[in-house]
Amino acid sequence: MNATDRTPADLLRSALAADPGRPLVTFYDDATGERVELSVATFANWVAKTANLLQGDLGAGPGDRVVLLLPAHWQTAVWLLACSSVGVVADVGGDPAGADVVVSGPESLDVARACRGERVALALRPLGGRFPQVPDGFVDYAVEVPGQGDRFVAFSPVDPDEVSLVVAGREFSGAEVVERARESSGGERVLSGLSYDTWDGVNVGLYGALASGGSVVLCRNLEALGEEALAKRVESERVTAIRR
């Protein structure tokens, strides 16, 4: 993190410059047994590809609203930073009816069809797998993103004072996200079972780690894990704090 960072995308660029090889997001899905670990560099590559998809193929730009109908997941974290990179508003769990773009997991496709703009579907399968059949009216993220460029340059400068994030109905500018994320304690490796539908969820599960030089063990369906197994995970992942 640098003192000049004003947007979440700035935080990611600073983390990449400081230590690209350190773990940033380790994701578990305790309903499927999936585990994925992303270093800062790998995460940033996914963000660049997704931002290129969002800006180029989907035609999104500053002021547009992207509704994210997604659980706490490593791909959701990627989309949050891609939105910040382009300068669009990431509306977590918002109403897709008035959105310019909707990004949906498999469980919310019917709701997402209310969007009259571009629709993106994420299968949320292990290893970033595709849908067996692309949902009607959507593009499959896993099909579209691999061919995108590994470097991203925004067509328009991102204004840190404009709305960047909406979560639980509350609007945050990019600068406010950064300021609030900086309040997190530094260097922790936090295990989070929180959903992304509150500020605490997205902060503990992403922004705080970026701002503090820490990392997050992001757990979906954590309730399926017993206390003994949880204790083993805390030990094996060298977790220093738990939020659930």
N, C-alpha and C positions, 0 to 999 in steps of 0.2 A: 504493500500500500504506500502511495505517495501522498504528500500533503495537497498536491494539485489535483488528485482524483476527484471528479465531480459526478460521474455516472457509474452505474454498476459495470458497464463495459470498460471504463477506465480501471476499475479495480482488477478486472481480469487481465488487462494488458500489463499492469504493474506486477501482478502475481507471476505472469509468464516471464517477464524480464528478470524477476528476482530468483526464481527457482522453478524452472519448467518441469523438472522431474518429480517434484514432490507430489504425494497423493493429495487430491482435492476432494473427490466424491467416491466413496465406496458404497455401492448399492446392494441391498439384499431384498429379495422378495420371499418371505417365509411361507408363502402359499405354493411356490413353485421350486424353491431351493436355489434360485438364481443368485449369483454373486458377480458383480462387475466392479472393477476398480479403474478409475480414471485419474491419471496424473493431470496436472495443470495443462500440460502441452496437449494431451489427448482431448481433454475437455474443450480447450480453446479451438482445436481443429473442428470438433463437432459444432461448436458455436459459429465458426466462420462459414462452414458449409450450410448451416441452417439459416444464417443471416443472408447468404447469397440466394438461397431458395426463396426466402421471404421477400427480399427486395427485388430480385430479378424475376423469377417465374411467377410469383404471386402479386407482384406490383405494389407492395405495401411501402408506405413512406411516413415521415413524421406527421403526427396527428391522427393517423389511422388507428383503429382499435382492433386488437387481436384477442379474442376470447379463448382462454385455455381451459378446456374441460378435461382436466388430467389430474391423476393422483400425485402424491409425492413420489417422484421417480427421477432417475438420472436424466431421462430425456426431457422431462418437464423443466429441470434446472437448465438444460441446454436452451430450451425455447425462451426461458426468462431472460437469459443473457443475449440471445439472438435478437429479441425484441429491443433490448436496450441498445444494442449495436446499431440497429437500423433507425431507432428513434420513435418507434411505434409504442402505443400504450398496451402493456400486457395486463389484461383484465382476467384475473384468476376466478373461474367459476361464474363469470358474468353471463348476462343474457345474450345469446348469440343472434337474436333477431335483428339487432341494430349493428352488428359487428361487420367490419370489413373483411376479416378472416376469422375462421373458427378452427381450432386445433383440438381434436377429440380423441379420447381413448375409445376402446371397443364397447364400453358399457354406456356411453352417452351419445351414440351416433344418432339416435332418433331425435334427441333434444337439439343436437348440432345442426340438423337439417333445417332449422328455422333461419339459419344464416343465408342471406341472399348473395353474399360475396363468395370468396374462395373458401373451400373446405378441405382440411387436411386430416387424415385419419392415421393414428398410431396404433399398431397392434399391441405394443408393449410386451412383445414376446421376448424370451431369452435371446441374447446375442443380437438384439435389434432386428429380429426376424420380421418377415413380411406377413401380410394377411394371405391366407390361402386363396382368397378371391377378394379383389379390391371392392370395398363397399360402394354401392351405387351413389354417384354424386360427389365422391371424394377422390382425392389423390392420395396414394399410399406414401407416407413419409419415408419408409424404408426403401422404397423403389426410387424416389426422386432425389434423396439427399446424397447418396454416394458419389454421383457424378458432378456435384457442385464444386466450385473452386475452394482451395485450401486457404486462400487469403481473402479478406473482406475489406472493402473500402466503401463507406457510406456515400451515397449520391449527395446527401445534404448533411451539414453539420448537425450534431445532436445537441439540443439546448437542454442543459442540466436543470433548468428551472421549469421546464414543461412537465406535465404529468407523464410519468414513466410506468407506474405500477398502480393497479387497483386490486385490493384484496379485502375481502369482507366488506365491500362497499366503500372503503376508505381510499382516497387518492393520495399518492405519494409522488413527488417530483424525483427525478434522478438524484439530485443533490440531497434530498431528504433521505432517500434510501441509503446513500453512502454515509450520511451523518449518523443515522440511527444504527447502521451496521457497525460503525466504528466504536460504538459504545460497548460492543461485545468484548469479553476478555480475550487476550491474545494467546495464540499458539495452541489452543486446545484441540483435542480430537474428540468431537462430540458425537455420541450415538443418539440419533433422533428418530423417534417413532411418531412424531407430530405430522399431521397432514399439512398440505400447502394452502389451506383455506383461511389462514390467519397470518397476521404479521409475524408472530412468534414462530410459526411453522416455516415460513420462507426464510426468515432471518437465521434461525438455528440450522435449517436444512440447506442453506446456500450462502446468503449474503454475509453472514457473520464470519464464516470460514474464509471467504475472499478478503474481507477487510482486515482480519486479524492475523493472517498467515497461518491459520489452522486448517483443519479438515473435518469432514463430516462422514459418519457412517449412517447412511440414510436407509431406514428399514421400513418396508411396506409390509403390511399384515403382521406386524410385530406381535399382536395378540396370539398368534398361532405358536409362538415360541415360549417354551416353559422357562421358569426362572433359572434352572440349572444350565440350560442351553444358552440363556442370555448371559449368565456369568462367564461361561466359556468364551462367548463372542467378545465380551468386554476385555477379557484377558488376551485373546489371540489378536484382536485388533488394536490393542494398547489404548483403549478408550479412557479418557480422563474425566468425562462428564456424560451424564445420561439425561435426556429430556424425552418424556413420553406422557 
